Amino acid sequence: MRRRDFIKVVASSAVTWPLAARAQQPGMPVIGFLYGGFQDTALPQVADFKQGLLDAGYAEGKNLKIEYRWANAAVISTLTSVAAIAAKNATTSIPVVFSLGSDPVRDGLVASLNRPGGNLTGATFFSNLLSAKRLDLFHRMIPKDNVIALLLNPKNANVELEKNQTQDAARPLNLQIVPLQAGNEGEINEALENLRQQGATALIVSGDAIFFDRRAQITELAMRYKIPTSCPYRDQAAAGCLMSYGANISVTHREAGNYVGRILKGENPADLPVLQPTKFDLVINPKTAKALGLDLPAELLATANEVIE
């Protein structure tokens, strides 16, 4: 694996390492150390690097934390399609196990779900392929809202697919979908502040990783502006979305972790079929409904897999 390709994989990955690094408090900064060679050959370079930090007043473990990544990985694990594609482009020899919400065949990651081929396999929860069902459930909760905004990340590879699927599902219901784009914290603020100016009175949040990470921000703004929201994931409903509908992503991530373990024991990723969800959950937040002055249909409450009290 070439050094620049390895760096591309790590830098592009939506794994816990960069997310955790960004989440650290300013008092203890975290830096990422990427090395395109093997760990046991990098000790002199690491020592020089740490000495330079020390000269600048930083000591590992005292006022600085360093996260190391090396090229001699046994398996690469990714949590988004962007990261999985980067890993696929970087190596054909290191096994890659993905956990994502899109269609890995459409993304070009595997030849088929049952026979992945190559060095990639994993699990998918198909979050952005449930637009029609999610819209139908949302409409039944808020039947008076006929103009609904759809929050999308323009950098997501499946943005056009999800927009088109949602608009197609809206036509038989006589609903109008207003696409809104946001790719960072500031753009999310702007999108929700201007939502009603676009004529929309409700919001569907797409299954992008940044919207999952910023779920507290989104639900806080939605409550401020009295906007009912539909989200893909249970954690978002727990954070304040009116409802969520989708697969249990915790199960998907556990399945991906199990695949990593099986590969480490000698199984070939080409022989491990991509795992798909077998159950989709409707989660409703009555507290949010009450705050918005909504009366939830009894039949939906009765069929919900979870009602968050």
C-alpha positions as CSV (number, residue, x, y, z in Angstrom):
1,M,0.0,0.0,0.0
2,R,1.4,3.4,-1.0
3,R,1.9,6.0,1.7
4,R,-0.3,8.6,0.1
5,D,-3.1,6.0,-0.4
6,F,-2.8,4.9,3.2
7,I,-3.1,8.5,4.4
8,K,-6.1,9.0,2.1
9,V,-7.8,6.0,3.7
10,V,-7.2,7.2,7.3
11,A,-8.0,10.9,6.5
12,S,-11.2,10.0,4.7
13,S,-12.5,7.4,7.2
14,A,-15.5,8.2,9.4
15,V,-14.1,6.0,12.1
16,T,-14.0,6.8,15.8
17,W,-10.5,8.0,15.7
18,P,-11.0,11.4,13.9
19,L,-14.4,11.9,15.4
20,A,-13.0,11.4,18.9
21,A,-10.0,13.7,18.1
22,R,-12.3,16.5,17.1
23,A,-14.5,16.0,20.2
24,Q,-11.6,16.5,22.7
25,Q,-11.7,19.5,25.0
26,P,-9.3,22.3,24.0
27,G,-7.3,21.8,27.2
28,M,-6.0,18.4,25.9
29,P,-5.6,18.6,22.1
30,V,-5.4,15.4,20.1
31,I,-3.3,15.0,17.0
32,G,-3.2,12.2,14.5
33,F,0.2,10.7,13.6
34,L,0.0,8.8,10.2
35,Y,2.9,6.7,9.0
36,G,2.8,4.8,5.7
37,G,5.3,2.2,6.9
38,F,5.3,-0.4,9.7
39,Q,5.3,0.6,13.4
40,D,8.5,-1.2,14.3
41,T,10.5,0.7,11.7
42,A,9.1,4.1,12.7
43,L,10.5,4.4,16.2
44,P,13.3,6.9,15.3
45,Q,10.9,9.1,13.4
46,V,8.4,9.0,16.2
47,A,11.1,10.0,18.7
48,D,12.2,12.9,16.5
49,F,8.6,14.1,16.1
50,K,7.9,13.9,19.8
51,Q,11.2,15.8,20.5
52,G,9.9,18.6,18.2
53,L,6.7,18.7,20.1
54,L,8.6,18.9,23.4
55,D,10.7,21.8,22.1
56,A,7.4,23.6,21.4
57,G,6.2,22.9,25.0
58,Y,4.0,19.8,24.4
59,A,4.6,16.4,26.0
60,E,2.5,13.3,25.2
61,G,0.3,12.3,28.1
62,K,0.7,15.7,29.9
63,N,-0.8,18.4,27.7
64,L,-1.2,16.5,24.4
65,K,-2.6,13.1,23.2
66,I,-1.3,11.4,20.1
67,E,-3.3,8.8,18.1
68,Y,-1.1,6.6,16.0
69,R,-2.0,4.9,12.7
70,W,0.3,2.5,10.8
71,A,0.1,0.9,7.4
72,N,0.5,-2.7,8.7
73,A,-3.2,-3.1,9.4
74,A,-4.7,-6.6,9.4
75,V,-8.2,-5.3,8.6
76,I,-9.5,-1.8,7.7
77,S,-12.9,-1.0,9.3
78,T,-15.0,1.8,7.9
79,L,-18.3,3.4,9.0
80,T,-19.4,5.3,5.8
81,S,-19.5,4.7,2.1
82,V,-17.0,7.5,1.5
83,A,-14.5,5.8,3.8
84,A,-15.2,2.4,2.3
85,I,-14.7,3.7,-1.3
86,A,-11.4,5.3,-0.2
87,A,-10.2,2.1,1.3
88,K,-11.2,0.1,-1.8
89,N,-9.3,2.5,-4.0
90,A,-6.2,2.3,-1.8
91,T,-5.8,-1.5,-1.4
92,T,-6.7,-4.8,-3.0
93,S,-4.9,-6.9,-0.4
94,I,-5.9,-5.7,3.0
95,P,-9.5,-6.9,4.0
96,V,-12.0,-4.0,4.4
97,V,-15.1,-4.4,6.5
98,F,-17.7,-1.7,6.1
99,S,-20.8,-0.6,8.0
100,L,-22.9,1.8,6.1
101,G,-26.4,3.0,5.2
102,S,-26.3,2.9,1.4
103,D,-26.3,0.1,-1.2
104,P,-22.8,-1.3,-1.4
105,V,-23.5,-2.7,-4.9
106,R,-24.6,0.6,-6.2
107,D,-21.6,2.3,-4.5
108,G,-19.3,-0.1,-6.4
109,L,-17.9,-1.7,-3.3
110,V,-18.9,-5.3,-4.0
111,A,-20.0,-7.3,-7.0
112,S,-23.2,-8.5,-5.3
113,L,-24.6,-8.8,-1.7
114,N,-24.4,-12.6,-1.6
115,R,-21.0,-12.9,-3.3
116,P,-19.0,-9.7,-2.6
117,G,-15.8,-10.8,-4.3
118,G,-12.5,-8.9,-3.8
119,N,-11.4,-7.8,-0.4
120,L,-14.5,-6.0,0.9
121,T,-17.5,-7.1,2.8
122,G,-19.6,-5.8,5.7
123,A,-23.1,-4.9,6.8
124,T,-25.6,-2.3,5.6
125,F,-28.7,-0.8,7.2
126,F,-30.0,0.7,4.0
127,S,-31.1,4.0,5.7
128,N,-31.3,6.1,2.5
129,L,-33.4,3.4,0.7
130,L,-36.4,3.8,3.0
131,S,-37.5,7.2,1.9
132,A,-41.0,6.1,0.8
133,K,-41.9,4.3,4.0
134,R,-40.5,7.0,6.2
135,L,-42.4,9.7,4.3
136,D,-45.7,7.7,4.5
137,L,-45.3,7.3,8.3
138,F,-44.4,10.9,8.8
139,H,-47.4,12.1,6.7
140,R,-49.7,10.0,8.8
141,M,-48.4,11.8,11.9
142,I,-48.6,15.3,10.4
143,P,-51.4,15.1,7.8
144,K,-51.9,18.9,7.7
145,D,-48.3,19.6,6.6
146,N,-48.1,19.3,2.8
147,V,-44.8,21.1,2.2
148,I,-41.9,19.2,3.8
149,A,-38.3,20.1,3.7
150,L,-35.6,17.4,3.1
151,L,-32.2,18.0,4.7
152,L,-29.4,16.7,2.6
153,N,-25.6,16.8,2.6
154,P,-24.5,17.7,-0.9
155,K,-21.2,15.8,-0.3
156,N,-23.0,12.5,0.2
157,A,-22.6,10.2,-2.8
158,N,-26.3,9.2,-2.6
159,V,-27.8,12.7,-2.2
160,E,-29.5,12.7,-5.6
161,L,-30.9,9.1,-5.1
162,E,-32.4,10.0,-1.8
163,K,-33.9,13.3,-3.1
164,N,-35.4,11.6,-6.1
165,Q,-36.8,8.7,-4.1
166,T,-38.4,11.1,-1.6
167,Q,-39.9,13.3,-4.3
168,D,-41.3,10.2,-6.1
169,A,-42.9,9.0,-2.9
170,A,-44.4,12.4,-2.2
171,R,-46.4,12.7,-5.5
172,P,-49.1,10.1,-4.7
173,L,-49.5,11.8,-1.3
174,N,-49.9,15.2,-2.9
175,L,-46.9,16.5,-0.9
176,Q,-44.3,18.9,-2.0
177,I,-40.6,18.2,-1.0
178,V,-38.3,21.2,-0.6
179,P,-34.6,20.1,-0.7
180,L,-32.3,21.9,1.8
181,Q,-28.5,21.4,1.7
182,A,-26.1,21.6,4.6
183,G,-22.7,20.1,5.1
184,N,-21.5,21.6,8.4
185,E,-22.7,23.1,11.6
186,G,-23.2,26.6,10.3
187,E,-25.1,25.5,7.2
188,I,-27.4,23.4,9.4
189,N,-28.2,26.5,11.4
190,E,-28.9,28.5,8.2
191,A,-31.0,25.7,6.6
192,L,-33.3,25.4,9.6
193,E,-33.6,29.1,10.2
194,N,-34.7,29.6,6.6
195,L,-36.9,26.5,6.4
196,R,-40.3,28.3,6.9
197,Q,-39.2,30.9,4.4
198,Q,-39.2,28.1,1.8
199,G,-42.8,27.4,2.6
200,A,-42.0,24.1,4.6
201,T,-43.6,23.4,7.9
202,A,-42.0,20.0,8.6
203,L,-38.6,18.4,8.1
204,I,-37.1,15.0,7.0
205,V,-33.5,14.5,8.0
206,S,-31.6,12.3,5.6
207,G,-29.3,9.5,6.7
208,D,-26.0,11.3,6.5
209,A,-23.4,10.8,9.2
210,I,-23.0,14.6,9.9
211,F,-26.7,14.8,10.7
212,F,-26.4,11.9,13.1
213,D,-23.5,13.5,14.8
214,R,-25.3,16.9,14.9
215,R,-28.6,15.4,16.1
216,A,-28.7,17.5,19.3
217,Q,-28.2,20.7,17.2
218,I,-30.9,19.7,14.7
219,T,-33.5,18.8,17.3
220,E,-32.8,21.9,19.4
221,L,-33.4,24.1,16.3
222,A,-36.4,22.2,15.3
223,M,-38.0,22.6,18.7
224,R,-37.1,26.3,18.7
225,Y,-38.9,26.8,15.4
226,K,-41.7,24.4,16.2
227,I,-40.8,22.0,13.3
228,P,-41.8,18.3,13.5
229,T,-38.9,16.1,12.2
230,S,-38.5,12.6,10.8
231,C,-35.1,10.9,11.2
232,P,-33.6,7.6,10.2
233,Y,-32.1,6.5,13.5
234,R,-33.5,5.6,17.0
235,D,-30.8,7.8,18.7
236,Q,-32.1,10.8,16.8
237,A,-35.7,10.2,18.1
238,A,-34.3,9.9,21.6
239,A,-32.6,13.3,21.0
240,G,-35.9,14.9,20.1
241,C,-37.0,14.0,16.6
242,L,-40.7,13.3,16.4
243,M,-40.1,9.9,14.9
244,S,-37.5,7.6,13.4
245,Y,-37.8,4.7,11.1
246,G,-35.0,2.4,10.1
247,A,-32.8,-0.5,11.0
248,N,-31.0,-0.8,14.4
249,I,-27.6,0.5,13.5
250,S,-26.1,-0.9,16.8
251,V,-26.8,-4.4,15.5
252,T,-25.2,-3.5,12.1
253,H,-22.0,-2.3,13.7
254,R,-21.9,-5.4,15.9
255,E,-22.2,-7.6,12.8
256,A,-19.4,-5.7,11.1
257,G,-17.2,-6.2,14.2
258,N,-18.0,-9.9,14.1
259,Y,-16.9,-10.0,10.5
260,V,-13.6,-8.4,11.4
261,G,-13.0,-11.1,14.0
262,R,-13.9,-13.9,11.6
263,I,-11.4,-12.4,9.0
264,L,-8.7,-12.2,11.6
265,K,-9.3,-15.9,12.2
266,G,-8.7,-16.7,8.6
267,E,-12.0,-16.3,6.7
268,N,-11.9,-14.6,3.3
269,P,-14.0,-11.4,2.9
270,A,-14.9,-12.5,-0.6
271,D,-16.8,-15.4,0.8
272,L,-18.7,-13.4,3.5
273,P,-22.0,-12.1,2.2
274,V,-23.0,-8.5,2.9
275,L,-25.3,-8.6,5.9
276,Q,-28.7,-6.9,5.5
277,P,-31.2,-5.8,8.1
278,T,-34.2,-8.1,8.7
279,K,-36.2,-5.7,10.9
280,F,-37.0,-2.0,10.8
281,D,-38.2,-0.1,13.8
282,L,-40.6,2.8,14.2
283,V,-39.7,4.9,17.2
284,I,-42.0,7.8,18.3
285,N,-41.2,10.6,20.8
286,P,-44.5,11.7,22.4
287,K,-42.7,14.3,24.5
288,T,-41.7,16.1,21.3
289,A,-45.3,15.7,19.9
290,K,-46.7,17.3,23.1
291,A,-44.2,20.2,22.8
292,L,-45.3,20.8,19.2
293,G,-49.0,20.5,20.1
294,L,-49.5,17.4,18.0
295,D,-52.0,14.6,18.6
296,L,-50.4,11.4,17.5
297,P,-52.6,8.8,15.8
298,A,-53.5,6.0,18.1
299,E,-52.9,3.3,15.5
300,L,-49.3,4.5,15.0
301,L,-48.6,4.5,18.7
302,A,-50.0,1.0,18.9
303,T,-47.7,-0.3,16.1
304,A,-44.6,1.6,17.1
305,N,-41.7,-0.6,18.1
306,E,-40.7,1.9,20.8
307,V,-42.4,4.9,22.3
308,I,-39.8,7.1,24.1
309,E,-41.2,8.3,27.4
